[in-house]
Amino acid sequence: MVVLDASVALSWCFEDESDSYSQAVLEHAVKTSFVVPSIWSLEVANGLLVAERRGRITRAASAQFVGLLSDLAITVEPEPSLRYEADLMDLARRHNLSAYDASYLRVSLKKGAALATKDARLANVALDEGVASWQPPADGNH
């Protein structure tokens, strides 16, 4: 199981944002399941809408991409309780993160899962919290 940051998922949609790391995560998708915080769906939808408005992608391409994501094994963590939100805020305060970024870290901590992110700062904070950053297997077989 891998926590999938929206930064990685959205990079699959845009050639100029795709790199070997994000492609390795996508190739690994056939062998694993992803887990995401509840904010993930909104982040992905917003990223696609902004891209449409800027003319980077068509509405049809957005729909096709959403179809691709729907084919992946992605579990959305349910909305947390208010008490859990206090834990999220503490985590965000401790590392000066947005609540959105802290939500990915919180899911990684809860599930004991590696975090796949293109956000270097979030990856570093995750390491400080004992969360591994997902890396492609050393043998090159994703």
N, CA, C and O atoms as CSV, one atom per row, in Angstrom:
chain,resi,resn,atom,element,x,y,z
A,1,MET,N,N,0.840,-1.177,0.000
A,1,MET,CA,C,0.000,0.000,0.000
A,1,MET,C,C,0.890,1.246,0.000
A,1,MET,O,O,1.894,1.312,0.709
A,2,VAL,N,N,0.500,2.217,-0.802
A,2,VAL,CA,C,1.251,3.459,-0.957
A,2,VAL,C,C,0.272,4.624,-0.852
A,2,VAL,O,O,-0.812,4.586,-1.434
A,3,VAL,N,N,0.660,5.659,-0.108
A,3,VAL,CA,C,-0.139,6.884,-0.063
A,3,VAL,C,C,0.236,7.705,-1.289
A,3,VAL,O,O,1.405,8.031,-1.501
A,4,LEU,N,N,-0.765,8.033,-2.090
A,4,LEU,CA,C,-0.562,8.707,-3.370
A,4,LEU,C,C,-0.912,10.184,-3.260
A,4,LEU,O,O,-2.077,10.541,-3.087
A,5,ASP,N,N,0.090,11.030,-3.359
A,5,ASP,CA,C,-0.116,12.472,-3.330
A,5,ASP,C,C,-0.697,12.922,-4.675
A,5,ASP,O,O,-0.356,12.372,-5.723
A,6,ALA,N,N,-1.563,13.910,-4.635
A,6,ALA,CA,C,-2.159,14.446,-5.861
A,6,ALA,C,C,-1.095,14.971,-6.815
A,6,ALA,O,O,-1.306,14.966,-8.028
A,7,SER,N,N,0.048,15.425,-6.294
A,7,SER,CA,C,1.120,15.930,-7.160
A,7,SER,C,C,1.611,14.857,-8.120
A,7,SER,O,O,1.949,15.153,-9.266
A,8,VAL,N,N,1.650,13.626,-7.661
A,8,VAL,CA,C,2.095,12.514,-8.517
A,8,VAL,C,C,0.986,12.158,-9.502
A,8,VAL,O,O,1.231,12.031,-10.702
A,9,ALA,N,N,-0.226,11.999,-8.993
A,9,ALA,CA,C,-1.341,11.614,-9.862
A,9,ALA,C,C,-1.540,12.629,-10.979
A,9,ALA,O,O,-1.699,12.247,-12.138
A,10,LEU,N,N,-1.534,13.909,-10.651
A,10,LEU,CA,C,-1.747,14.931,-11.682
A,10,LEU,C,C,-0.607,14.978,-12.688
A,10,LEU,O,O,-0.823,15.328,-13.848
A,11,SER,N,N,0.590,14.634,-12.268
A,11,SER,CA,C,1.718,14.654,-13.211
A,11,SER,C,C,1.531,13.630,-14.325
A,11,SER,O,O,2.100,13.781,-15.406
A,12,TRP,N,N,0.744,12.597,-14.072
A,12,TRP,CA,C,0.475,11.595,-15.109
A,12,TRP,C,C,-0.323,12.188,-16.262
A,12,TRP,O,O,-0.305,11.662,-17.375
A,13,CYS,N,N,-1.014,13.274,-15.994
A,13,CYS,CA,C,-1.895,13.882,-16.985
A,13,CYS,C,C,-1.178,14.892,-17.876
A,13,CYS,O,O,-1.647,15.198,-18.972
A,14,PHE,N,N,-0.048,15.407,-17.412
A,14,PHE,CA,C,0.630,16.489,-18.120
A,14,PHE,C,C,2.062,16.099,-18.458
A,14,PHE,O,O,2.874,15.844,-17.569
A,15,GLU,N,N,2.360,16.055,-19.745
A,15,GLU,CA,C,3.696,15.641,-20.186
A,15,GLU,C,C,4.801,16.486,-19.572
A,15,GLU,O,O,5.867,15.968,-19.239
A,16,ASP,N,N,4.554,17.782,-19.422
A,16,ASP,CA,C,5.598,18.656,-18.899
A,16,ASP,C,C,5.803,18.508,-17.393
A,16,ASP,O,O,6.745,19.079,-16.843
A,17,GLU,N,N,4.945,17.760,-16.726
A,17,GLU,CA,C,5.098,17.511,-15.294
A,17,GLU,C,C,5.510,16.071,-14.994
A,17,GLU,O,O,5.899,15.747,-13.872
A,18,SER,N,N,5.423,15.228,-15.992
A,18,SER,CA,C,5.769,13.825,-15.811
A,18,SER,C,C,7.285,13.664,-15.778
A,18,SER,O,O,8.016,14.355,-16.487
A,19,ASP,N,N,7.732,12.751,-14.952
A,19,ASP,CA,C,9.159,12.444,-14.875
A,19,ASP,C,C,9.313,10.956,-14.572
A,19,ASP,O,O,8.320,10.237,-14.464
A,20,SER,N,N,10.542,10.500,-14.436
A,20,SER,CA,C,10.777,9.071,-14.226
A,20,SER,C,C,10.161,8.600,-12.903
A,20,SER,O,O,9.685,7.468,-12.813
A,21,TYR,N,N,10.167,9.452,-11.887
A,21,TYR,CA,C,9.579,9.070,-10.587
A,21,TYR,C,C,8.075,8.841,-10.722
A,21,TYR,O,O,7.564,7.795,-10.320
A,22,SER,N,N,7.375,9.811,-11.284
A,22,SER,CA,C,5.922,9.661,-11.391
A,22,SER,C,C,5.556,8.496,-12.307
A,22,SER,O,O,4.573,7.802,-12.050
A,23,GLN,N,N,6.324,8.269,-13.365
A,23,GLN,CA,C,6.056,7.136,-14.244
A,23,GLN,C,C,6.302,5.803,-13.528
A,23,GLN,O,O,5.579,4.833,-13.755
A,24,ALA,N,N,7.319,5.757,-12.668
A,24,ALA,CA,C,7.585,4.538,-11.896
A,24,ALA,C,C,6.436,4.252,-10.937
A,24,ALA,O,O,6.060,3.095,-10.747
A,25,VAL,N,N,5.875,5.303,-10.330
A,25,VAL,CA,C,4.715,5.107,-9.440
A,25,VAL,C,C,3.552,4.550,-10.246
A,25,VAL,O,O,2.882,3.618,-9.801
A,26,LEU,N,N,3.307,5.102,-11.417
A,26,LEU,CA,C,2.210,4.623,-12.265
A,26,LEU,C,C,2.429,3.174,-12.682
A,26,LEU,O,O,1.497,2.371,-12.652
A,27,GLU,N,N,3.647,2.839,-13.069
A,27,GLU,CA,C,3.943,1.455,-13.446
A,27,GLU,C,C,3.774,0.510,-12.258
A,27,GLU,O,O,3.376,-0.642,-12.431
A,28,HIS,N,N,4.071,0.988,-11.072
A,28,HIS,CA,C,3.934,0.191,-9.844
A,28,HIS,C,C,2.460,-0.013,-9.466
A,28,HIS,O,O,2.129,-0.905,-8.684
A,29,ALA,N,N,1.583,0.825,-10.031
A,29,ALA,CA,C,0.165,0.779,-9.679
A,29,ALA,C,C,-0.466,-0.590,-9.940
A,29,ALA,O,O,-1.438,-0.955,-9.279
A,30,VAL,N,N,0.069,-1.344,-10.885
A,30,VAL,CA,C,-0.506,-2.660,-11.174
A,30,VAL,C,C,-0.177,-3.667,-10.083
A,30,VAL,O,O,-0.813,-4.717,-9.991
A,31,LYS,N,N,0.830,-3.345,-9.243
A,31,LYS,CA,C,1.273,-4.272,-8.202
A,31,LYS,C,C,0.851,-3.847,-6.794
A,31,LYS,O,O,1.100,-4.577,-5.834
A,32,THR,N,N,0.227,-2.701,-6.657
A,32,THR,CA,C,-0.077,-2.200,-5.324
A,32,THR,C,C,-1.447,-1.541,-5.301
A,32,THR,O,O,-2.105,-1.385,-6.330
A,33,SER,N,N,-1.847,-1.168,-4.122
A,33,SER,CA,C,-3.046,-0.358,-3.976
A,33,SER,C,C,-2.616,0.965,-3.372
A,33,SER,O,O,-1.624,1.044,-2.648
A,34,PHE,N,N,-3.372,1.991,-3.678
A,34,PHE,CA,C,-3.096,3.318,-3.154
A,34,PHE,C,C,-4.136,3.667,-2.105
A,34,PHE,O,O,-5.268,3.185,-2.142
A,35,VAL,N,N,-3.739,4.500,-1.184
A,35,VAL,CA,C,-4.658,5.059,-0.205
A,35,VAL,C,C,-4.417,6.561,-0.221
A,35,VAL,O,O,-3.282,7.023,-0.336
A,36,VAL,N,N,-5.506,7.314,-0.103
A,36,VAL,CA,C,-5.416,8.767,-0.182
A,36,VAL,C,C,-6.321,9.387,0.873
A,36,VAL,O,O,-7.312,8.780,1.280
A,37,PRO,N,N,-5.979,10.604,1.319
A,37,PRO,CA,C,-6.882,11.300,2.230
A,37,PRO,C,C,-8.114,11.791,1.464
A,37,PRO,O,O,-8.100,11.862,0.235
A,38,SER,N,N,-9.151,12.120,2.179
A,38,SER,CA,C,-10.399,12.528,1.530
A,38,SER,C,C,-10.224,13.778,0.672
A,38,SER,O,O,-11.000,13.979,-0.263
A,39,ILE,N,N,-9.257,14.604,0.948
A,39,ILE,CA,C,-9.014,15.824,0.170
A,39,ILE,C,C,-8.482,15.513,-1.233
A,39,ILE,O,O,-8.566,16.360,-2.123
A,40,TRP,N,N,-7.942,14.321,-1.439
A,40,TRP,CA,C,-7.291,13.958,-2.700
A,40,TRP,C,C,-8.195,14.163,-3.914
A,40,TRP,O,O,-7.778,14.754,-4.910
A,41,SER,N,N,-9.416,13.680,-3.832
A,41,SER,CA,C,-10.339,13.793,-4.973
A,41,SER,C,C,-10.577,15.250,-5.349
A,41,SER,O,O,-10.642,15.591,-6.530
A,42,LEU,N,N,-10.706,16.106,-4.342
A,42,LEU,CA,C,-10.908,17.529,-4.605
A,42,LEU,C,C,-9.652,18.169,-5.190
A,42,LEU,O,O,-9.748,19.016,-6.078
A,43,GLU,N,N,-8.488,17.777,-4.707
A,43,GLU,CA,C,-7.239,18.319,-5.249
A,43,GLU,C,C,-7.065,17.931,-6.715
A,43,GLU,O,O,-6.675,18.754,-7.543
A,44,VAL,N,N,-7.358,16.678,-7.021
A,44,VAL,CA,C,-7.232,16.224,-8.409
A,44,VAL,C,C,-8.246,16.945,-9.287
A,44,VAL,O,O,-7.897,17.432,-10.363
A,45,ALA,N,N,-9.496,17.018,-8.841
A,45,ALA,CA,C,-10.525,17.702,-9.620
A,45,ALA,C,C,-10.161,19.165,-9.840
A,45,ALA,O,O,-10.320,19.684,-10.945
A,46,ASN,N,N,-9.676,19.828,-8.803
A,46,ASN,CA,C,-9.296,21.228,-8.940
A,46,ASN,C,C,-8.112,21.395,-9.895
A,46,ASN,O,O,-8.094,22.322,-10.704
A,47,GLY,N,N,-7.130,20.504,-9.805
A,47,GLY,CA,C,-5.994,20.560,-10.719
A,47,GLY,C,C,-6.427,20.434,-12.171
A,47,GLY,O,O,-5.909,21.127,-13.047
A,48,LEU,N,N,-7.378,19.545,-12.417
A,48,LEU,CA,C,-7.885,19.371,-13.783
A,48,LEU,C,C,-8.686,20.589,-14.235
A,48,LEU,O,O,-8.538,21.037,-15.372
A,49,LEU,N,N,-9.531,21.127,-13.361
A,49,LEU,CA,C,-10.323,22.307,-13.712
A,49,LEU,C,C,-9.437,23.511,-14.014
A,49,LEU,O,O,-9.681,24.232,-14.982
A,50,VAL,N,N,-8.424,23.733,-13.205
A,50,VAL,CA,C,-7.494,24.844,-13.445
A,50,VAL,C,C,-6.781,24.645,-14.783
A,50,VAL,O,O,-6.602,25.594,-15.547
A,51,ALA,N,N,-6.379,23.413,-15.057
A,51,ALA,CA,C,-5.702,23.120,-16.325
A,51,ALA,C,C,-6.644,23.364,-17.513
A,51,ALA,O,O,-6.216,23.871,-18.550
A,52,GLU,N,N,-7.912,23.007,-17.361
A,52,GLU,CA,C,-8.891,23.276,-18.432
A,52,GLU,C,C,-9.012,24.775,-18.664
A,52,GLU,O,O,-8.976,25.241,-19.803
A,53,ARG,N,N,-9.156,25.528,-17.574
A,53,ARG,CA,C,-9.330,26.984,-17.694
A,53,ARG,C,C,-8.123,27.653,-18.333
A,53,ARG,O,O,-8.262,28.669,-19.014
A,54,ARG,N,N,-6.941,27.089,-18.117
A,54,ARG,CA,C,-5.715,27.661,-18.683
A,54,ARG,C,C,-5.412,27.124,-20.083
A,54,ARG,O,O,-4.411,27.492,-20.697
A,55,GLY,N,N,-6.283,26.255,-20.572
A,55,GLY,CA,C,-6.102,25.702,-21.908
A,55,GLY,C,C,-5.030,24.635,-22.004
A,55,GLY,O,O,-4.559,24.329,-23.100
A,56,ARG,N,N,-4.636,24.062,-20.875
A,56,ARG,CA,C,-3.600,23.011,-20.879
A,56,ARG,C,C,-4.182,21.645,-21.224
A,56,ARG,O,O,-3.462,20.740,-21.645
A,57,ILE,N,N,-5.496,21.508,-21.040
A,57,ILE,CA,C,-6.155,20.216,-21.237
A,57,ILE,C,C,-7.599,20.486,-21.647
A,57,ILE,O,O,-8.185,21.500,-21.269
A,58,THR,N,N,-8.153,19.579,-22.412
A,58,THR,CA,C,-9.557,19.717,-22.801
A,58,THR,C,C,-10.453,19.020,-21.778
A,58,THR,O,O,-9.996,18.219,-20.963
A,59,ARG,N,N,-11.716,19.344,-21.846
A,59,ARG,CA,C,-12.695,18.684,-20.973
A,59,ARG,C,C,-12.709,17.172,-21.232
A,59,ARG,O,O,-12.807,16.373,-20.300
A,60,ALA,N,N,-12.610,16.801,-22.490
A,60,ALA,CA,C,-12.596,15.372,-22.849
A,60,ALA,C,C,-11.361,14.677,-22.276
A,60,ALA,O,O,-11.449,13.550,-21.788
A,61,ALA,N,N,-10.226,15.344,-22.335
A,61,ALA,CA,C,-8.998,14.762,-21.784
A,61,ALA,C,C,-9.103,14.630,-20.261
A,61,ALA,O,O,-8.610,13.658,-19.687
A,62,SER,N,N,-9.739,15.599,-19.611
A,62,SER,CA,C,-9.967,15.498,-18.161
A,62,SER,C,C,-10.813,14.271,-17.845
A,62,SER,O,O,-10.499,13.506,-16.933
A,63,ALA,N,N,-11.872,14.094,-18.596
A,63,ALA,CA,C,-12.763,12.948,-18.375
A,63,ALA,C,C,-12.012,11.637,-18.607
A,63,ALA,O,O,-12.186,10.678,-17.856
A,64,GLN,N,N,-11.189,11.598,-19.635
A,64,GLN,CA,C,-10.398,10.399,-19.920
A,64,GLN,C,C,-9.426,10.113,-18.768
A,64,GLN,O,O,-9.242,8.959,-18.381
A,65,PHE,N,N,-8.815,11.149,-18.233
A,65,PHE,CA,C,-7.876,10.981,-17.127
A,65,PHE,C,C,-8.593,10.490,-15.878
A,65,PHE,O,O,-8.085,9.615,-15.177
A,66,VAL,N,N,-9.753,11.037,-15.595
A,66,VAL,CA,C,-10.541,10.575,-14.442
A,66,VAL,C,C,-10.879,9.098,-14.617
A,66,VAL,O,O,-10.892,8.344,-13.644
A,67,GLY,N,N,-11.153,8.682,-15.850
A,67,GLY,CA,C,-11.398,7.261,-16.126
A,67,GLY,C,C,-10.190,6.409,-15.824
A,67,GLY,O,O,-10.325,5.314,-15.278
A,68,LEU,N,N,-9.001,6.896,-16.173
A,68,LEU,CA,C,-7.753,6.180,-15.871
A,68,LEU,C,C,-7.605,6.018,-14.360
A,68,LEU,O,O,-7.306,4.928,-13.873
A,69,LEU,N,N,-7.815,7.098,-13.630
A,69,LEU,CA,C,-7.697,7.036,-12.169
A,69,LEU,C,C,-8.715,6.073,-11.566
A,69,LEU,O,O,-8.424,5.380,-10.590
A,70,SER,N,N,-9.901,6.034,-12.149
A,70,SER,CA,C,-10.951,5.145,-11.650
A,70,SER,C,C,-10.589,3.677,-11.811
A,70,SER,O,O,-11.108,2.823,-11.092
A,71,ASP,N,N,-9.702,3.384,-12.750
A,71,ASP,CA,C,-9.274,2.000,-12.979
A,71,ASP,C,C,-8.208,1.540,-11.981
A,71,ASP,O,O,-7.914,0.348,-11.893
A,72,LEU,N,N,-7.634,2.473,-11.237
A,72,LEU,CA,C,-6.600,2.124,-10.264
A,72,LEU,C,C,-7.223,1.746,-8.926
A,72,LEU,O,O,-8.335,2.165,-8.603
A,73,ALA,N,N,-6.498,0.954,-8.161
A,73,ALA,CA,C,-6.962,0.558,-6.824
A,73,ALA,C,C,-6.621,1.688,-5.848
A,73,ALA,O,O,-5.540,1.718,-5.260
A,74,ILE,N,N,-7.572,2.613,-5.693
A,74,ILE,CA,C,-7.381,3.765,-4.814
A,74,ILE,C,C,-8.472,3.757,-3.761
A,74,ILE,O,O,-9.660,3.809,-4.076
A,75,THR,N,N,-8.054,3.692,-2.509
A,75,THR,CA,C,-8.989,3.751,-1.385
A,75,THR,C,C,-8.909,5.139,-0.772
A,75,THR,O,O,-7.829,5.628,-0.442
A,76,VAL,N,N,-10.063,5.761,-0.627
A,76,VAL,CA,C,-10.122,7.085,-0.017
A,76,VAL,C,C,-10.426,6.902,1.468
A,76,VAL,O,O,-11.418,6.277,1.844
A,77,GLU,N,N,-9.547,7.464,2.304
A,77,GLU,CA,C,-9.770,7.415,3.749
A,77,GLU,C,C,-11.014,8.237,4.067
A,77,GLU,O,O,-11.184,9.328,3.523
A,78,PRO,N,N,-11.874,7.740,4.927
A,78,PRO,CA,C,-13.083,8.499,5.267
A,78,PRO,C,C,-12.742,9.790,6.014
A,78,PRO,O,O,-11.650,9.950,6.559
A,79,GLU,N,N,-13.706,10.695,6.017
A,79,GLU,CA,C,-13.524,11.955,6.746
A,79,GLU,C,C,-13.214,11.650,8.203
A,79,GLU,O,O,-13.902,10.846,8.831
A,80,PRO,N,N,-12.191,12.281,8.737
A,80,PRO,CA,C,-11.835,12.040,10.134
A,80,PRO,C,C,-12.775,12.768,11.094
A,80,PRO,O,O,-13.499,13.687,10.713
A,81,SER,N,N,-12.739,12.332,12.327
A,81,SER,CA,C,-13.547,12.975,13.364
A,81,SER,C,C,-12.921,14.317,13.728
A,81,SER,O,O,-11.786,14.606,13.349
A,82,LEU,N,N,-13.660,15.123,14.457
A,82,LEU,CA,C,-13.131,16.417,14.877
A,82,LEU,C,C,-11.893,16.257,15.754
A,82,LEU,O,O,-10.969,17.064,15.660
A,83,ARG,N,N,-11.856,15.234,16.602
A,83,ARG,CA,C,-10.683,15.000,17.438
A,83,ARG,C,C,-9.471,14.682,16.575
A,83,ARG,O,O,-8.354,15.119,16.855
A,84,TYR,N,N,-9.711,13.923,15.535
A,84,TYR,CA,C,-8.628,13.575,14.624
A,84,TYR,C,C,-8.125,14.816,13.890
A,84,TYR,O,O,-6.937,14.925,13.585
A,85,GLU,N,N,-9.030,15.745,13.611
A,85,GLU,CA,C,-8.626,16.989,12.972
A,85,GLU,C,C,-7.642,17.747,13.858
A,85,GLU,O,O,-6.712,18.377,13.355
A,86,ALA,N,N,-7.843,17.689,15.177
A,86,ALA,CA,C,-6.903,18.339,16.094
A,86,ALA,C,C,-5.523,17.706,15.947
A,86,ALA,O,O,-4.516,18.413,15.981
A,87,ASP,N,N,-5.460,16.386,15.784
A,87,ASP,CA,C,-4.188,15.700,15.551
A,87,ASP,C,C,-3.548,16.185,14.248
A,87,ASP,O,O,-2.339,16.405,14.184
A,88,LEU,N,N,-4.372,16.347,13.212
A,88,LEU,CA,C,-3.869,16.828,11.932
A,88,LEU,C,C,-3.299,18.238,12.094
A,88,LEU,O,O,-2.231,18.539,11.561
A,89,MET,N,N,-3.999,19.092,12.819
A,89,MET,CA,C,-3.535,20.459,13.012
A,89,MET,C,C,-2.229,20.492,13.801
A,89,MET,O,O,-1.347,21.302,13.516
A,90,ASP,N,N,-2.108,19.610,14.791
A,90,ASP,CA,C,-0.850,19.527,15.541
A,90,ASP,C,C,0.301,19.123,14.623
A,90,ASP,O,O,1.388,19.695,14.692
A,91,LEU,N,N,0.058,18.140,13.769
A,91,LEU,CA,C,1.068,17.690,12.817
A,91,LEU,C,C,1.444,18.829,11.861
A,91,LEU,O,O,2.622,19.046,11.577
A,92,ALA,N,N,0.446,19.542,11.375
A,92,ALA,CA,C,0.693,20.670,10.461
A,92,ALA,C,C,1.475,21.779,11.162
A,92,ALA,O,O,2.401,22.351,10.586
A,93,ARG,N,N,1.104,22.078,12.395
A,93,ARG,CA,C,1.812,23.125,13.144
A,93,ARG,C,C,3.271,22.742,13.402
A,93,ARG,O,O,4.181,23.556,13.241
A,94,ARG,N,N,3.469,21.486,13.804
A,94,ARG,CA,C,4.815,21.015,14.146
A,94,ARG,C,C,5.781,21.167,12.974
A,94,ARG,O,O,6.964,21.450,13.166
A,95,HIS,N,N,5.263,20.976,11.749
A,95,HIS,CA,C,6.131,20.992,10.567
A,95,HIS,C,C,5.853,22.161,9.621
A,95,HIS,O,O,6.395,22.216,8.517
A,96,ASN,N,N,5.003,23.097,10.064
A,96,ASN,CA,C,4.644,24.246,9.245
A,96,ASN,C,C,4.119,23.812,7.872
A,96,ASN,O,O,4.537,24.335,6.838
A,97,LEU,N,N,3.196,22.845,7.886
A,97,LEU,CA,C,2.575,22.323,6.671
A,97,LEU,C,C,1.162,22.884,6.524
A,97,LEU,O,O,0.563,23.340,7.497
A,98,SER,N,N,0.644,22.847,5.316
A,98,SER,CA,C,-0.785,23.116,5.134
A,98,SER,C,C,-1.550,21.920,5.687
A,98,SER,O,O,-0.998,20.828,5.823
A,99,ALA,N,N,-2.794,22.128,5.996
A,99,ALA,CA,C,-3.636,21.013,6.451
A,99,ALA,C,C,-3.728,19.955,5.349
A,99,ALA,O,O,-3.820,18.761,5.633
A,100,TYR,N,N,-3.703,20.401,4.094
A,100,TYR,CA,C,-3.785,19.464,2.972
A,100,TYR,C,C,-2.579,18.531,2.951
A,100,TYR,O,O,-2.734,17.313,2.860
A,101,ASP,N,N,-1.384,19.099,3.034
A,101,ASP,CA,C,-0.180,18.265,3.034
A,101,ASP,C,C,-0.120,17.383,4.281
A,101,ASP,O,O,0.284,16.223,4.212
A,102,ALA,N,N,-0.523,17.944,5.412
A,102,ALA,CA,C,-0.523,17.156,6.653
A,102,ALA,C,C,-1.470,15.963,6.545
A,102,ALA,O,O,-1.242,14.937,7.185
A,103,SER,N,N,-2.526,16.085,5.747
A,103,SER,CA,C,-3.469,14.967,5.616
A,103,SER,C,C,-2.813,13.755,4.948
A,103,SER,O,O,-3.119,12.617,5.304
A,104,TYR,N,N,-1.916,13.986,3.984
A,104,TYR,CA,C,-1.187,12.880,3.350
A,104,TYR,C,C,-0.240,12.231,4.350
A,104,TYR,O,O,-0.137,11.006,4.423
A,105,LEU,N,N,0.435,13.052,5.103
A,105,LEU,CA,C,1.363,12.553,6.111
A,105,LEU,C,C,0.615,11.762,7.173
A,105,LEU,O,O,1.077,10.706,7.606
A,106,ARG,N,N,-0.530,12.265,7.590
A,106,ARG,CA,C,-1.338,11.583,8.605
A,106,ARG,C,C,-1.783,10.201,8.120
A,106,ARG,O,O,-1.727,9.234,8.879
A,107,VAL,N,N,-2.216,10.103,6.882
A,107,VAL,CA,C,-2.623,8.799,6.335
A,107,VAL,C,C,-1.430,7.848,6.293
A,107,VAL,O,O,-1.562,6.671,6.628
A,108,SER,N,N,-0.269,8.353,5.885
A,108,SER,CA,C,0.941,7.520,5.858
A,108,SER,C,C,1.273,6.996,7.249
A,108,SER,O,O,1.597,5.820,7.415
A,109,LEU,N,N,1.190,7.869,8.242
A,109,LEU,CA,C,1.470,7.458,9.621
A,109,LEU,C,C,0.454,6.433,10.102
A,109,LEU,O,O,0.819,5.430,10.715
A,110,LYS,N,N,-0.806,6.682,9.828
A,110,LYS,CA,C,-1.895,5.794,10.266
A,110,LYS,C,C,-1.770,4.402,9.644
A,110,LYS,O,O,-1.958,3.390,10.319
A,111,LYS,N,N,-1.453,4.368,8.359
A,111,LYS,CA,C,-1.403,3.106,7.623
A,111,LYS,C,C,-0.019,2.453,7.642
A,111,LYS,O,O,0.122,1.296,7.246
A,112,GLY,N,N,0.988,3.174,8.091
A,112,GLY,CA,C,2.345,2.651,8.033
A,112,GLY,C,C,2.788,2.452,6.596
A,112,GLY,O,O,3.511,1.506,6.279
A,113,ALA,N,N,2.347,3.352,5.731
A,113,ALA,CA,C,2.596,3.219,4.296
A,113,ALA,C,C,3.557,4.294,3.812
A,113,ALA,O,O,3.600,5.400,4.351
A,114,ALA,N,N,4.322,3.952,2.792
A,114,ALA,CA,C,5.220,4.917,2.158
A,114,ALA,C,C,4.397,5.980,1.453
A,114,ALA,O,O,3.250,5.747,1.071
A,115,LEU,N,N,4.994,7.144,1.287
A,115,LEU,CA,C,4.339,8.274,0.645
A,115,LEU,C,C,4.959,8.523,-0.722
A,115,LEU,O,O,6.170,8.714,-0.833
A,116,ALA,N,N,4.139,8.522,-1.753
A,116,ALA,CA,C,4.594,8.858,-3.103
A,116,ALA,C,C,4.208,10.314,-3.356
A,116,ALA,O,O,3.033,10.637,-3.533
A,117,THR,N,N,5.220,11.188,-3.369
A,117,THR,CA,C,4.976,12.609,-3.584
A,117,THR,C,C,6.092,13.218,-4.400
A,117,THR,O,O,7.234,12.760,-4.356
A,118,LYS,N,N,5.753,14.263,-5.151
A,118,LYS,CA,C,6.754,15.033,-5.881
A,118,LYS,C,C,7.135,16.285,-5.097
A,118,LYS,O,O,7.985,17.063,-5.529
A,119,ASP,N,N,6.508,16.469,-3.957
A,119,ASP,CA,C,6.752,17.624,-3.095
A,119,ASP,C,C,7.943,17.300,-2.193
A,119,ASP,O,O,7.807,16.568,-1.213
A,120,ALA,N,N,9.113,17.851,-2.531
A,120,ALA,CA,C,10.341,17.533,-1.792
A,120,ALA,C,C,10.232,17.900,-0.319
A,120,ALA,O,O,10.716,17.163,0.540
A,121,ARG,N,N,9.607,19.022,-0.020
A,121,ARG,CA,C,9.482,19.434,1.377
A,121,ARG,C,C,8.622,18.440,2.156
A,121,ARG,O,O,8.975,18.054,3.270
A,122,LEU,N,N,7.502,18.029,1.577
A,122,LEU,CA,C,6.639,17.053,2.235
A,122,LEU,C,C,7.379,15.733,2.421
A,122,LEU,O,O,7.257,15.099,3.468
A,123,ALA,N,N,8.137,15.318,1.427
A,123,ALA,CA,C,8.915,14.077,1.543
A,123,ALA,C,C,9.919,14.165,2.687
A,123,ALA,O,O,10.099,13.199,3.428
A,124,ASN,N,N,10.571,15.310,2.835
A,124,ASN,CA,C,11.536,15.494,3.923
A,124,ASN,C,C,10.865,15.484,5.291
A,124,ASN,O,O,11.375,14.884,6.237
A,125,VAL,N,N,9.727,16.149,5.387
A,125,VAL,CA,C,8.979,16.151,6.650
A,125,VAL,C,C,8.528,14.727,6.977
A,125,VAL,O,O,8.590,14.299,8.130
A,126,ALA,N,N,8.077,13.999,5.959
A,126,ALA,CA,C,7.654,12.608,6.167
A,126,ALA,C,C,8.807,11.787,6.736
A,126,ALA,O,O,8.617,11.011,7.672
A,127,LEU,N,N,9.994,11.957,6.177
A,127,LEU,CA,C,11.155,11.234,6.695
A,127,LEU,C,C,11.419,11.590,8.152
A,127,LEU,O,O,11.762,10.722,8.954
A,128,ASP,N,N,11.258,12.874,8.497
A,128,ASP,CA,C,11.424,13.305,9.896
A,128,ASP,C,C,10.436,12.602,10.820
A,128,ASP,O,O,10.726,12.367,11.993
A,129,GLU,N,N,9.265,12.269,10.277
A,129,GLU,CA,C,8.226,11.587,11.056
A,129,GLU,C,C,8.349,10.058,10.977
A,129,GLU,O,O,7.536,9.336,11.555
A,130,GLY,N,N,9.364,9.573,10.263
A,130,GLY,CA,C,9.564,8.135,10.153
A,130,GLY,C,C,8.787,7.476,9.032
A,130,GLY,O,O,8.657,6.252,8.998
A,131,VAL,N,N,8.269,8.281,8.110
A,131,VAL,CA,C,7.511,7.761,6.967
A,131,VAL,C,C,8.454,7.685,5.769
A,131,VAL,O,O,9.112,8.665,5.420
A,132,ALA,N,N,8.510,6.538,5.160
A,132,ALA,CA,C,9.366,6.355,3.984
A,132,ALA,C,C,8.761,7.045,2.771
A,132,ALA,O,O,7.545,7.068,2.582
A,133,SER,N,N,9.632,7.597,1.970
A,133,SER,CA,C,9.220,8.126,0.679
A,133,SER,C,C,9.261,6.956,-0.301
A,133,SER,O,O,10.265,6.248,-0.369
A,134,TRP,N,N,8.179,6.741,-1.064
A,134,TRP,CA,C,8.166,5.609,-1.985
A,134,TRP,C,C,9.255,5.795,-3.029
A,134,TRP,O,O,9.409,6.868,-3.613
A,135,GLN,N,N,9.999,4.731,-3.245
A,135,GLN,CA,C,11.056,4.723,-4.243
A,135,GLN,C,C,10.880,3.499,-5.131
A,135,GLN,O,O,10.440,2.451,-4.659
A,136,PRO,N,N,11.223,3.621,-6.427
A,136,PRO,CA,C,11.145,2.451,-7.310
A,136,PRO,C,C,12.067,1.359,-6.795
A,136,PRO,O,O,13.107,1.652,-6.206
A,137,PRO,N,N,11.696,0.106,-7.012
A,137,PRO,CA,C,12.582,-0.993,-6.610
A,137,PRO,C,C,13.951,-0.840,-7.271
A,137,PRO,O,O,14.053,-0.397,-8.415
A,138,ALA,N,N,14.995,-1.208,-6.541
A,138,ALA,CA,C,16.375,-1.049,-7.022
A,138,ALA,C,C,16.663,-1.833,-8.302
A,138,ALA,O,O,17.530,-1.450,-9.087
A,139,ASP,N,N,15.937,-2.924,-8.506
A,139,ASP,CA,C,16.191,-3.753,-9.691
A,139,ASP,C,C,15.588,-3.163,-10.953
A,139,ASP,O,O,15.779,-3.694,-12.047
A,140,GLY,N,N,14.843,-2.042,-10.799
A,140,GLY,CA,C,14.254,-1.409,-11.976
A,140,GLY,C,C,12.918,-2.005,-12.368
A,140,GLY,O,O,12.250,-1.483,-13.260
A,141,ASN,N,N,12.510,-3.093,-11.718
A,141,ASN,CA,C,11.207,-3.683,-12.012
A,141,ASN,C,C,10.163,-3.003,-11.158
A,141,ASN,O,O,10.068,-3.248,-9.955
A,142,HIS,N,N,9.392,-2.160,-11.777
A,142,HIS,CA,C,8.391,-1.393,-11.061
A,142,HIS,C,C,7.189,-2.271,-10.845
A,142,HIS,O,O,6.203,-1.832,-10.253
